[in-house]
Amino acid sequence: MGSCAAPSTKQWHQFTIARSLQQCLKKPAFPKEIRFDSPEQLLKQKRSLTLFRQSQSAMLKLQQNIKLDIKGGMKF
């Protein structure tokens, strides 16, 4: 009969590293080129990009306001 001894810490780490590498290799690569097969997809992409830019500019404005409030010593 074989022994059922627990693996050493080194063996366990090697196993977990090997398993995580296998999981990473199984993932399909993200396509670098996005294809829009329909006008709806193109419009959806444009809308999401517009929303992203709007939220980005709003966040930058908020950051600037917070910096000004901190420099001015105002509490909000």
C-alpha positions as CSV (number, residue, x, y, z in Angstrom):
1,M,0.0,0.0,0.0
2,G,1.1,3.5,-0.7
3,S,1.5,6.0,2.0
4,C,-0.9,8.9,2.4
5,A,1.6,11.3,3.8
6,A,0.8,15.0,3.4
7,P,2.9,16.8,0.9
8,S,5.6,19.1,2.1
9,T,5.2,22.9,1.9
10,K,7.6,23.1,-1.0
11,Q,5.6,20.4,-2.9
12,W,2.4,22.2,-2.2
13,H,3.7,25.5,-3.4
14,Q,5.0,23.9,-6.6
15,F,1.6,22.3,-7.1
16,T,-0.3,25.5,-6.7
17,I,2.0,27.4,-9.0
18,A,1.7,24.7,-11.7
19,R,-2.1,24.7,-11.3
20,S,-2.3,28.5,-11.6
21,L,-0.1,28.5,-14.7
22,Q,-2.3,25.9,-16.3
23,Q,-5.4,28.0,-15.6
24,C,-3.8,31.0,-17.1
25,L,-2.8,29.1,-20.2
26,K,-6.3,27.8,-20.7
27,K,-7.8,31.3,-21.0
28,P,-8.4,32.4,-24.5
29,A,-6.5,35.4,-25.6
30,F,-8.4,38.7,-25.8
31,P,-8.8,39.8,-29.4
32,K,-6.8,42.9,-30.1
33,E,-9.2,43.9,-32.9
34,I,-12.8,44.6,-32.0
35,R,-15.2,43.9,-34.9
36,F,-18.5,45.5,-35.1
37,D,-20.8,43.3,-37.2
38,S,-23.9,45.5,-36.9
39,P,-24.7,49.2,-36.6
40,E,-26.3,48.5,-33.2
41,Q,-23.0,47.3,-31.8
42,L,-21.2,50.4,-33.2
43,L,-23.8,52.7,-31.6
44,K,-23.5,50.9,-28.3
45,Q,-19.7,51.2,-28.3
46,K,-20.0,54.9,-29.1
47,R,-22.5,55.5,-26.3
48,S,-20.3,53.6,-23.8
49,L,-17.2,55.6,-24.8
50,T,-19.1,58.8,-24.5
51,L,-20.4,57.9,-21.0
52,F,-16.8,56.9,-20.0
53,R,-15.5,60.2,-21.1
54,Q,-18.2,62.1,-19.3
55,S,-17.6,60.3,-16.1
56,Q,-13.9,60.7,-16.4
57,S,-14.2,64.5,-16.9
58,A,-16.6,64.7,-13.9
59,M,-14.2,62.8,-11.7
60,L,-11.3,65.0,-12.7
61,K,-13.4,68.1,-11.9
62,L,-14.3,66.7,-8.5
63,Q,-10.6,65.9,-7.8
64,Q,-9.7,69.5,-8.7
65,N,-12.5,70.8,-6.4
66,I,-11.3,68.6,-3.6
67,K,-7.7,69.8,-4.1
68,L,-8.8,73.4,-4.0
69,D,-10.9,72.8,-0.8
70,I,-7.9,71.2,0.9
71,K,-5.6,74.0,-0.1
72,G,-8.1,76.7,0.9
73,G,-8.7,75.0,4.3
74,M,-12.4,74.7,3.7
75,K,-14.3,71.8,5.2
76,F,-17.1,70.1,3.3
